[in-house]
Amino acid sequence: MATIVIVTVGTRGDVVPYVALGSALRDAGHCIDVATHTSLRGHVESAGLGFVSLPVEFSTGPDTRPLTVRRFARVLAGRWLDIGRAVAAASVEADLLLLGGMGWIGYHVAEARKIPSIGVFLQPLDPTREFPPPLLTTRSLGAWGNKAAARSLRLLGQLPFARQTAALRHELGLPAAGPTAMFRRMEAEQWPVLYGFSPAVVPSPPDWPVWRRTIGYWWPRADAGLSPTLQHFLDDGDAPVYIGLGSMSPPGAGDLISRTLTRLGRRVVVQRGAAGLSAGQRNVLVVDDEPHAALFPRVAVAVHHAGAGTTAAALRAGTPSVCLPFTADQPFWAQRVAAIGAGPPPLHRRALTPGRLAAAIASAGGYREGAALIGSRLATEDGVSQAVAEIERRLPVQ
């Protein structure tokens, strides 16, 4: 039995897949702790996993500013040293660290503890000639430009954290090493990364080395059912449209959705989310958190922000998506939905109007065959089991 600490930073969608992975590792006989935000503690402990609090929170909601990439990085950088200390304290007895995309401070902790670490990412973060860095653009810069841009963005992304990272390395008794040295070391030691999304959605780039593995989604366990109110609504008529914008909502989203609803004339389930969406129409039901795994197979179209987890749930359900990407990796996932024929081209914020959104929803039925095809493909994959096998293969000999 190994003691494994999973480090993940972000919103709910950045934690749920790791809870699924941690649960599978626990079932395989390992002791699992998940280090994340206190506000997400319930997701961890309800799965029977150990919880470690990271000293940072990202406030979201209708009365807060949108959680943009810039704001996310600023909040995170302000607590980076304290986060590193928390990871160091949590890993005293650890045999292995599993590090989410924004949990890479644990790489330095693992070096100090002389234990292995593995990247467990939900977005394609490694440079490749095949596509540009998802956090920068969805427009190809050419083979050389795509790879160069990803390398440059990766280094620039370290700058807000460089001083605190250097301080942590000093506290841990490690020699000074800047971002360039860190990435060179990762390449030299063939630092492994497991990608928790499907190669049917993002084919593994041929220029990625073998220690970068795209192995399939880490689906949450389908323990929770739908609320009685939602279940009754779904049973009481035709399959509705779903509209939800998750934890990162653009300004004016509530007004846009409200004006769109008056045009649709269809049954709709609206998830309140960070935008505080609401509706007064008789054929519209407003809900709070509901399990997407149970809801999306029951809806005709899923209108969403193209966050990684929501996009994956819609694809798994074989439900067409209408994507309204706003920030971060959302434009990338929205583009992938269109590329694989599971939904119309994404509607970007600057060109978004109630009329265009209503038209996209009306057109989404034409993508049902493509969505069903990718859903059947995902049903054959078991990313969690593959991840467990890869992780156990890299565990130190007990």
Backbone hydrogen bonds, N-H to C=O, Kabsch-Sander energy under -0.5 kcal/mol:
donor,donor_aa,acceptor,acceptor_aa,energy
4,I,2,A,-0.6
4,I,31,C,-3.1
5,V,96,L,-2.1
6,I,4,I,-0.5
6,I,33,D,-3.0
7,V,5,V,-0.5
7,V,98,L,-3.0
8,T,6,I,-0.6
8,T,35,A,-2.3
14,D,11,T,-1.9
15,V,12,R,-1.8
16,V,12,R,-2.2
18,Y,15,V,-0.6
19,V,15,V,-1.8
20,A,16,V,-1.9
21,L,17,P,-2.2
22,G,18,Y,-3.0
23,S,19,V,-2.4
24,A,20,A,-1.8
25,L,21,L,-2.1
26,R,22,G,-2.4
27,D,23,S,-2.3
28,A,24,A,-1.1
29,G,26,R,-2.0
30,H,25,L,-2.0
31,C,2,A,-2.6
32,I,30,H,-0.6
33,D,4,I,-2.2
34,V,50,G,-2.9
35,A,6,I,-3.5
35,A,33,D,-0.5
36,T,34,V,-0.7
36,T,52,V,-2.2
38,T,54,L,-0.5
40,L,37,H,-1.7
41,R,38,T,-1.8
43,H,40,L,-0.7
44,V,40,L,-1.1
45,E,41,R,-2.7
46,S,42,G,-2.2
47,A,44,V,-0.9
48,G,45,E,-1.7
49,L,44,V,-1.7
50,G,32,I,-2.3
52,V,34,V,-2.4
54,L,36,T,-2.7
56,V,54,L,-2.4
59,S,57,E,-0.6
64,T,61,G,-1.6
68,T,66,P,-1.8
72,F,68,T,-2.7
73,A,69,V,-2.6
74,R,70,R,-2.2
75,V,71,R,-2.5
76,L,72,F,-2.3
77,A,73,A,-2.8
78,G,74,R,-1.6
79,R,75,V,-0.6
79,R,76,L,-1.2
80,W,77,A,-1.0
83,I,79,R,-2.4
84,G,80,W,-2.5
85,R,81,L,-2.2
86,A,82,D,-2.1
87,V,83,I,-2.4
88,A,84,G,-2.4
89,A,85,R,-2.4
90,A,86,A,-2.0
91,S,87,V,-1.2
92,V,89,A,-0.8
94,A,91,S,-0.9
95,D,3,T,-3.3
96,L,3,T,-1.2
97,L,116,P,-1.7
98,L,5,V,-2.8
99,L,97,L,-0.5
99,L,118,I,-2.8
100,G,7,V,-3.2
100,G,98,L,-0.5
103,G,100,G,-2.0
106,G,103,G,-2.1
107,Y,104,W,-2.0
108,H,104,W,-0.5
108,H,105,I,-0.9
109,V,105,I,-1.2
110,A,106,G,-2.9
111,E,107,Y,-1.7
112,A,108,H,-2.1
113,R,109,V,-2.6
114,K,110,A,-1.1
115,I,110,A,-2.1
118,I,97,L,-2.2
119,G,192,P,-2.6
120,V,99,L,-2.8
121,F,194,L,-1.8
125,L,123,Q,-1.3
136,L,133,P,-2.3
137,T,133,P,-1.7
140,S,138,T,-0.5
145,G,141,L,-0.5
146,N,142,G,-3.3
147,K,143,A,-1.6
148,A,144,W,-2.6
149,A,145,G,-2.8
150,A,146,N,-1.8
151,R,147,K,-2.2
152,S,148,A,-2.5
153,L,149,A,-2.9
154,R,150,A,-2.2
155,L,151,R,-1.8
156,L,152,S,-2.9
157,G,153,L,-2.4
158,Q,155,L,-1.3
159,L,155,L,-0.6
159,L,156,L,-1.1
161,F,158,Q,-1.4
162,A,158,Q,-0.9
162,A,159,L,-0.9
165,T,161,F,-2.6
166,A,162,A,-2.4
167,A,163,R,-2.0
168,L,164,Q,-2.3
169,R,165,T,-2.5
170,H,166,A,-2.0
171,E,167,A,-2.3
172,L,168,L,-2.3
173,G,170,H,-1.2
174,L,169,R,-3.2
182,M,178,G,-2.1
183,F,179,P,-2.4
184,R,180,T,-2.1
185,R,181,A,-2.2
186,M,182,M,-2.3
187,E,183,F,-2.1
188,A,184,R,-2.5
189,E,185,R,-2.5
190,Q,187,E,-0.9
191,W,186,M,-2.8
193,V,211,W,-2.5
194,L,119,G,-3.1
195,Y,213,R,-3.6
196,G,121,F,-3.0
196,G,194,L,-0.6
197,F,195,Y,-1.1
201,V,198,S,-1.3
202,V,198,S,-2.5
208,W,205,P,-1.7
212,R,209,P,-1.9
213,R,193,V,-2.7
213,R,211,W,-0.6
215,I,195,Y,-2.1
215,I,213,R,-0.7
216,G,195,Y,-0.7
216,G,197,F,-2.0
218,W,196,G,-0.6
219,W,217,Y,-0.8
223,D,221,R,-1.6
231,Q,227,S,-2.8
232,H,228,P,-2.4
233,F,229,T,-1.9
234,L,230,L,-2.6
235,D,231,Q,-2.0
236,D,232,H,-0.8
236,D,233,F,-0.7
237,G,234,L,-0.8
241,V,267,R,-2.5
242,Y,301,V,-3.0
243,I,269,V,-2.7
244,G,303,V,-2.3
248,M,245,L,-0.7
249,S,247,S,-0.6
253,A,250,P,-1.4
256,L,252,G,-2.1
257,I,253,A,-2.6
258,S,254,G,-2.3
259,R,255,D,-2.4
260,T,256,L,-1.9
261,L,257,I,-2.4
262,T,258,S,-1.1
263,R,260,T,-1.5
264,L,260,T,-1.1
265,G,261,L,-0.9
268,V,283,N,-1.9
269,V,241,V,-3.2
270,V,268,V,-0.5
270,V,285,L,-2.9
271,Q,243,I,-2.9
271,Q,269,V,-0.5
272,R,270,V,-0.6
272,R,287,V,-3.1
274,A,246,G,-2.4
276,G,272,R,-0.6
276,G,273,G,-1.4
277,L,272,R,-2.3
284,V,281,Q,-1.3
285,L,268,V,-2.6
287,V,270,V,-2.9
294,A,291,P,-0.8
295,L,291,P,-2.1
296,F,292,H,-2.5
298,R,295,L,-2.1
299,V,296,F,-1.3
300,A,240,P,-3.0
301,V,240,P,-0.8
302,A,320,P,-2.6
303,V,242,Y,-3.3
303,V,301,V,-0.6
304,H,302,A,-0.6
304,H,322,V,-2.0
311,T,307,G,-2.8
312,A,308,A,-2.1
313,A,309,G,-2.2
314,A,310,T,-2.2
315,L,311,T,-2.4
316,R,312,A,-2.6
317,A,313,A,-1.7
318,G,314,A,-0.6
318,G,315,L,-1.1
319,T,314,A,-2.2
321,S,342,A,-2.1
322,V,302,A,-2.4
323,C,321,S,-0.5
324,L,304,H,-3.0
330,Q,327,T,-2.0
333,W,329,D,-1.9
334,A,330,Q,-2.5
335,Q,331,P,-2.1
336,R,332,F,-2.0
337,V,333,W,-2.1
338,A,334,A,-1.8
339,A,335,Q,-2.5
340,I,336,R,-1.9
341,G,338,A,-1.3
342,A,337,V,-2.5
347,L,323,C,-2.6
348,H,346,P,-0.7
349,R,325,P,-0.6
351,A,348,H,-1.3
352,L,349,R,-1.3
357,L,353,T,-2.5
358,A,354,P,-2.6
359,A,355,G,-2.1
360,A,356,R,-2.2
361,I,357,L,-2.3
362,A,358,A,-2.1
363,S,359,A,-1.7
364,A,360,A,-1.0
364,A,361,I,-0.6
366,G,363,S,-1.8
367,Y,364,A,-2.2
368,R,365,G,-1.5
371,A,367,Y,-2.4
372,A,368,R,-2.6
373,L,369,E,-2.1
374,I,370,G,-1.9
375,G,371,A,-2.2
376,S,372,A,-2.3
377,R,373,L,-1.6
378,L,374,I,-2.4
379,A,375,G,-1.5
380,T,377,R,-1.2
381,E,378,L,-1.4
383,G,217,Y,-0.5
384,V,217,Y,-0.5
386,Q,382,D,-1.8
387,A,383,G,-2.5
388,V,384,V,-2.7
389,A,385,S,-2.2
390,E,386,Q,-2.3
391,I,387,A,-2.8
392,E,388,V,-2.8
393,R,389,A,-1.7
394,R,390,E,-0.8
394,R,391,I,-0.9
395,L,392,E,-0.9
